[in-house]
Amino acid sequence: MANIEKYLRKTALPHIWCPGCGNGIVLAAMLRAVEKLDLDQKKTVIVSGIGCSSRASGYMNFNTIHTAHGRALTFATGIKFANPELNVIVITGDGDSTAIGGNHFIHAARRNIDITTIVFNNNIYGMTGGQSSPLTPQTSKSTTAPYGQIERPFDIAALAIAAGATYVARASAYHAAMLTDLVVKAIQNKGFSVVDAIAQCPIGFGRKNKMGAAEKMLQWQKDNAIVAQAAAKLSPEEKQGKFIIGELHHSAAPEYTAEYAKLIARLQQQKGGQA
Protein backbone atom coordinates (compact mmCIF):
# COMPACT_ATOMS: atom_id res chain seq x y z
CA MET A 1 0.00 0.00 0.00
CA ALA A 2 2.90 2.33 0.75
CA ASN A 3 3.65 2.99 -2.90
CA ILE A 4 0.17 4.42 -3.58
CA GLU A 5 -0.37 6.38 -0.37
CA LYS A 6 0.95 9.54 -2.02
CA TYR A 7 -2.01 9.39 -4.40
CA LEU A 8 -4.55 9.55 -1.56
CA ARG A 9 -5.95 12.53 0.33
CA LYS A 10 -5.65 11.08 3.81
CA THR A 11 -7.70 13.91 5.27
CA ALA A 12 -10.67 12.67 3.21
CA LEU A 13 -10.48 9.18 4.69
CA PRO A 14 -12.00 6.94 5.94
CA HIS A 15 -14.12 6.24 2.87
CA ILE A 16 -17.90 5.84 2.88
CA TRP A 17 -18.06 2.46 1.12
CA CYS A 18 -19.84 -0.44 2.78
CA PRO A 19 -17.87 -3.33 4.32
CA GLY A 20 -16.87 -5.77 1.57
CA CYS A 21 -17.44 -3.30 -1.29
CA GLY A 22 -15.18 -3.92 -4.28
CA ASN A 23 -14.68 -0.25 -5.09
CA GLY A 24 -11.62 0.05 -2.88
CA ILE A 25 -9.94 -2.82 -4.73
CA VAL A 26 -10.66 -1.19 -8.08
CA LEU A 27 -9.38 2.16 -6.83
CA ALA A 28 -6.15 0.58 -5.56
CA ALA A 29 -5.65 -1.23 -8.89
CA MET A 30 -6.08 2.07 -10.73
CA LEU A 31 -3.58 3.85 -8.47
CA ARG A 32 -1.05 1.05 -8.94
CA ALA A 33 -1.40 1.59 -12.69
CA VAL A 34 -0.71 5.30 -12.20
CA GLU A 35 2.34 4.38 -10.11
CA LYS A 36 3.61 1.96 -12.78
CA LEU A 37 3.33 4.67 -15.43
CA ASP A 38 4.78 7.31 -13.08
CA LEU A 39 2.16 9.81 -14.20
CA ASP A 40 2.68 13.40 -13.16
CA GLN A 41 0.06 14.10 -10.48
CA LYS A 42 -0.13 17.75 -11.51
CA LYS A 43 -0.88 16.76 -15.10
CA THR A 44 -3.41 14.06 -14.26
CA VAL A 45 -7.11 14.84 -13.88
CA ILE A 46 -9.63 12.46 -12.32
CA VAL A 47 -13.26 13.10 -13.29
CA SER A 48 -16.25 11.36 -11.71
CA GLY A 49 -20.00 11.53 -11.94
CA ILE A 50 -22.45 10.52 -9.21
CA GLY A 51 -22.66 7.21 -7.36
CA CYS A 52 -20.73 5.00 -4.97
CA SER A 53 -17.73 4.72 -7.30
CA SER A 54 -17.73 8.40 -8.15
CA ARG A 55 -17.01 9.35 -4.55
CA ALA A 56 -13.48 8.01 -5.19
CA SER A 57 -12.37 11.24 -6.87
CA GLY A 58 -12.52 12.98 -3.50
CA TYR A 59 -10.09 10.48 -2.01
CA MET A 60 -7.43 10.96 -4.69
CA ASN A 61 -4.61 13.50 -4.60
CA PHE A 62 -4.79 14.76 -8.18
CA ASN A 63 -6.67 17.54 -9.92
CA THR A 64 -10.15 16.09 -9.40
CA ILE A 65 -13.69 17.05 -10.29
CA HIS A 66 -16.90 15.45 -8.98
CA THR A 67 -19.51 16.30 -11.60
CA ALA A 68 -23.24 15.90 -12.19
CA HIS A 69 -24.94 12.54 -12.64
CA GLY A 70 -24.01 10.98 -15.96
CA ARG A 71 -21.94 13.96 -17.08
CA ALA A 72 -18.41 12.85 -16.18
CA LEU A 73 -17.48 12.24 -19.81
CA THR A 74 -18.76 15.63 -20.94
CA PHE A 75 -16.63 17.43 -18.36
CA ALA A 76 -13.68 15.15 -19.20
CA THR A 77 -14.08 15.86 -22.91
CA GLY A 78 -13.93 19.60 -22.24
CA ILE A 79 -10.84 19.22 -20.06
CA LYS A 80 -9.00 17.07 -22.62
CA PHE A 81 -10.09 19.31 -25.49
CA ALA A 82 -8.86 22.43 -23.69
CA ASN A 83 -5.52 20.87 -22.70
CA PRO A 84 -4.64 17.69 -24.64
CA GLU A 85 -1.39 17.33 -22.67
CA LEU A 86 -3.30 16.29 -19.55
CA ASN A 87 -3.87 12.67 -18.56
CA VAL A 88 -7.65 12.46 -18.14
CA ILE A 89 -9.17 9.49 -16.31
CA VAL A 90 -12.90 9.07 -15.74
CA ILE A 91 -14.26 6.92 -12.93
CA THR A 92 -17.93 6.09 -13.24
CA GLY A 93 -20.50 3.53 -12.20
CA ASP A 94 -22.56 1.20 -14.35
CA GLY A 95 -25.69 3.34 -13.98
CA ASP A 96 -23.84 6.65 -14.23
CA SER A 97 -22.12 5.66 -17.49
CA THR A 98 -24.78 3.69 -19.34
CA ALA A 99 -28.12 5.15 -18.20
CA ILE A 100 -28.21 8.94 -17.84
CA GLY A 101 -24.67 9.08 -19.22
CA GLY A 102 -25.21 6.58 -22.03
CA ASN A 103 -25.41 9.12 -24.83
CA HIS A 104 -22.17 10.78 -23.69
CA PHE A 105 -20.51 7.36 -23.48
CA ILE A 106 -21.20 6.38 -27.08
CA HIS A 107 -20.16 9.77 -28.48
CA ALA A 108 -16.91 9.87 -26.49
CA ALA A 109 -16.17 6.46 -28.00
CA ARG A 110 -17.19 7.66 -31.47
CA ARG A 111 -14.86 10.65 -31.25
CA ASN A 112 -12.05 8.41 -29.96
CA ILE A 113 -10.93 11.16 -27.62
CA ASP A 114 -7.91 10.23 -25.48
CA ILE A 115 -9.72 9.57 -22.20
CA THR A 116 -9.48 6.47 -20.03
CA THR A 117 -12.83 5.43 -18.58
CA ILE A 118 -12.93 2.95 -15.71
CA VAL A 119 -16.41 1.61 -15.05
CA PHE A 120 -16.87 0.43 -11.47
CA ASN A 121 -19.44 -2.18 -12.42
CA ASN A 122 -21.38 -3.56 -9.47
CA ASN A 123 -24.55 -4.25 -11.50
CA ILE A 124 -26.72 -1.95 -9.38
CA TYR A 125 -27.44 1.62 -8.31
CA GLY A 126 -25.78 1.07 -4.95
CA MET A 127 -25.84 4.59 -3.52
CA THR A 128 -29.38 5.63 -4.38
CA GLY A 129 -31.37 2.65 -3.18
CA GLY A 130 -30.46 -0.53 -5.07
CA GLN A 131 -32.36 0.09 -8.29
CA SER A 132 -31.62 -1.84 -11.48
CA SER A 133 -29.04 -0.34 -13.84
CA PRO A 134 -28.59 -1.04 -17.56
CA LEU A 135 -25.93 -3.60 -16.52
CA THR A 136 -28.05 -5.50 -13.99
CA PRO A 137 -28.08 -9.15 -15.14
CA GLN A 138 -31.36 -10.54 -16.41
CA THR A 139 -33.43 -12.30 -13.70
CA SER A 140 -31.47 -10.56 -10.91
CA LYS A 141 -33.51 -8.81 -8.23
CA SER A 142 -33.33 -5.17 -7.24
CA THR A 143 -35.55 -2.66 -5.49
CA THR A 144 -37.12 -1.77 -8.86
CA ALA A 145 -37.27 -5.40 -10.00
CA PRO A 146 -38.37 -7.34 -6.89
CA TYR A 147 -39.48 -10.30 -9.00
CA GLY A 148 -36.39 -10.31 -11.23
CA GLN A 149 -35.03 -8.10 -13.97
CA ILE A 150 -36.75 -8.83 -17.29
CA GLU A 151 -34.73 -6.41 -19.42
CA ARG A 152 -31.57 -7.63 -21.12
CA PRO A 153 -28.46 -5.83 -19.86
CA PHE A 154 -25.95 -4.03 -22.01
CA ASP A 155 -22.63 -5.71 -22.65
CA ILE A 156 -20.65 -2.53 -22.00
CA ALA A 157 -17.56 -3.90 -23.76
CA ALA A 158 -19.51 -4.70 -26.92
CA LEU A 159 -21.22 -1.31 -26.72
CA ALA A 160 -17.88 0.50 -26.43
CA ILE A 161 -16.38 -1.43 -29.34
CA ALA A 162 -19.40 -0.84 -31.57
CA ALA A 163 -19.33 2.88 -30.77
CA GLY A 164 -15.68 3.25 -31.74
CA ALA A 165 -13.53 2.88 -28.60
CA THR A 166 -10.01 1.79 -29.53
CA TYR A 167 -9.16 -0.03 -26.30
CA VAL A 168 -11.61 -2.16 -24.32
CA ALA A 169 -10.83 -4.55 -21.48
CA ARG A 170 -12.44 -6.22 -18.48
CA ALA A 171 -11.35 -7.65 -15.15
CA SER A 172 -12.85 -8.06 -11.70
CA ALA A 173 -11.98 -7.13 -8.15
CA TYR A 174 -10.80 -10.73 -7.68
CA HIS A 175 -8.42 -10.33 -10.64
CA ALA A 176 -6.86 -7.17 -9.18
CA ALA A 177 -3.36 -7.70 -10.63
CA MET A 178 -4.81 -8.18 -14.12
CA LEU A 179 -6.99 -5.12 -13.61
CA THR A 180 -3.91 -3.00 -12.87
CA ASP A 181 -2.18 -4.21 -16.03
CA LEU A 182 -5.26 -3.49 -18.15
CA VAL A 183 -5.58 0.04 -16.75
CA VAL A 184 -1.91 0.61 -17.62
CA LYS A 185 -2.60 -0.37 -21.23
CA ALA A 186 -5.79 1.69 -21.30
CA ILE A 187 -3.94 4.84 -20.20
CA GLN A 188 -1.17 4.17 -22.73
CA ASN A 189 -3.69 3.90 -25.57
CA LYS A 190 -3.97 7.17 -27.50
CA GLY A 191 -7.69 7.13 -27.90
CA PHE A 192 -10.87 6.33 -25.99
CA SER A 193 -10.28 3.45 -23.59
CA VAL A 194 -12.80 1.57 -21.46
CA VAL A 195 -12.04 -0.84 -18.62
CA ASP A 196 -15.05 -2.71 -17.27
CA ALA A 197 -14.10 -3.36 -13.63
CA ILE A 198 -16.53 -5.82 -12.07
CA ALA A 199 -16.85 -5.07 -8.37
CA GLN A 200 -18.95 -6.82 -5.74
CA CYS A 201 -21.73 -4.97 -3.93
CA PRO A 202 -22.60 -7.28 -1.03
CA ILE A 203 -25.17 -4.90 0.46
CA GLY A 204 -27.18 -3.47 -2.44
CA PHE A 205 -26.87 -6.39 -4.87
CA GLY A 206 -25.54 -9.42 -3.01
CA ARG A 207 -28.15 -9.49 -0.24
CA LYS A 208 -31.05 -9.06 -2.62
CA ASN A 209 -29.76 -11.91 -4.79
CA LYS A 210 -28.61 -14.20 -1.95
CA MET A 211 -24.99 -14.24 -3.15
CA GLY A 212 -23.55 -14.29 0.34
CA ALA A 213 -20.88 -12.11 1.90
CA ALA A 214 -18.10 -10.33 0.00
CA GLU A 215 -15.78 -13.35 0.01
CA LYS A 216 -18.51 -15.46 -1.59
CA MET A 217 -18.99 -12.82 -4.28
CA LEU A 218 -15.25 -12.72 -4.94
CA GLN A 219 -15.31 -16.50 -5.26
CA TRP A 220 -18.15 -16.14 -7.76
CA GLN A 221 -15.97 -13.76 -9.80
CA LYS A 222 -13.14 -16.29 -9.76
CA ASP A 223 -15.39 -19.21 -10.75
CA ASN A 224 -17.27 -17.44 -13.54
CA ALA A 225 -14.50 -15.53 -15.32
CA ILE A 226 -12.97 -16.81 -18.53
CA VAL A 227 -9.78 -15.30 -19.94
CA ALA A 228 -10.32 -13.94 -23.46
CA GLN A 229 -7.87 -16.33 -25.13
CA ALA A 230 -9.65 -19.35 -23.65
CA ALA A 231 -13.10 -17.91 -24.38
CA ALA A 232 -12.25 -17.68 -28.08
CA LYS A 233 -12.11 -21.50 -28.20
CA LEU A 234 -15.45 -22.08 -26.46
CA SER A 235 -18.95 -22.37 -27.89
CA PRO A 236 -21.70 -19.88 -26.98
CA GLU A 237 -23.26 -22.58 -24.81
CA GLU A 238 -20.00 -23.07 -22.88
CA LYS A 239 -19.77 -19.32 -22.26
CA GLN A 240 -23.37 -19.00 -21.07
CA GLY A 241 -23.51 -17.30 -17.69
CA LYS A 242 -19.80 -16.49 -17.69
CA PHE A 243 -17.96 -13.23 -18.26
CA ILE A 244 -14.83 -12.71 -20.32
CA ILE A 245 -11.81 -10.96 -18.85
CA GLY A 246 -8.62 -9.58 -20.35
CA GLU A 247 -7.97 -7.36 -23.33
CA LEU A 248 -11.08 -7.53 -25.50
CA HIS A 249 -10.30 -5.00 -28.23
CA HIS A 250 -7.39 -2.89 -29.38
CA SER A 251 -7.39 -0.97 -32.64
CA ALA A 252 -6.10 2.24 -34.19
CA ALA A 253 -8.17 5.26 -35.23
CA PRO A 254 -7.64 9.03 -35.45
CA GLU A 255 -7.71 10.66 -32.01
CA TYR A 256 -10.07 13.62 -31.64
CA THR A 257 -7.80 16.30 -30.14
CA ALA A 258 -4.98 15.41 -32.54
CA GLU A 259 -7.31 15.72 -35.52
CA TYR A 260 -8.58 19.06 -34.23
CA ALA A 261 -4.98 20.33 -33.90
CA LYS A 262 -4.35 19.31 -37.52
CA LEU A 263 -7.44 21.22 -38.62
CA ILE A 264 -6.30 24.39 -36.82
CA ALA A 265 -2.80 24.10 -38.30
CA ARG A 266 -4.25 23.67 -41.80
CA LEU A 267 -6.55 26.66 -41.43
CA GLN A 268 -3.72 28.83 -40.08
CA GLN A 269 -1.52 27.77 -43.01
CA GLN A 270 -4.26 28.67 -45.47
CA LYS A 271 -4.78 32.03 -43.80
CA GLY A 272 -1.05 32.72 -43.90
CA GLY A 273 -0.88 31.85 -47.59
CA GLN A 274 -3.77 34.17 -48.40
CA ALA A 275 -2.05 37.02 -46.60
Secondary structure, 3 states (H helix, E strand, C coil): CHHHHHHECHHHCCCCCCCCCCHHHHHHHHHHHHHHHCCCHHHEEEEECCCCHHHHHHHECCEEEECCCCCHHHHHHHHHHHCCCCEEEEEEEHHHHHCCCHHHHHHHHHHCCCCEEEEEECCCECCCCCECCCCCCCCCCECCECCCCCCCCCCHHHHHHHHCCCEEEEEECCCHHHHHHHHHHHHHCCCCEEEEEECCCHHHHHCCCCCCCHHHHHHHHHHHEEEHHHHCCCCHHHHCCCEEEEEEEECCCCCHHHHHHHHHHHHHHHHHHHC
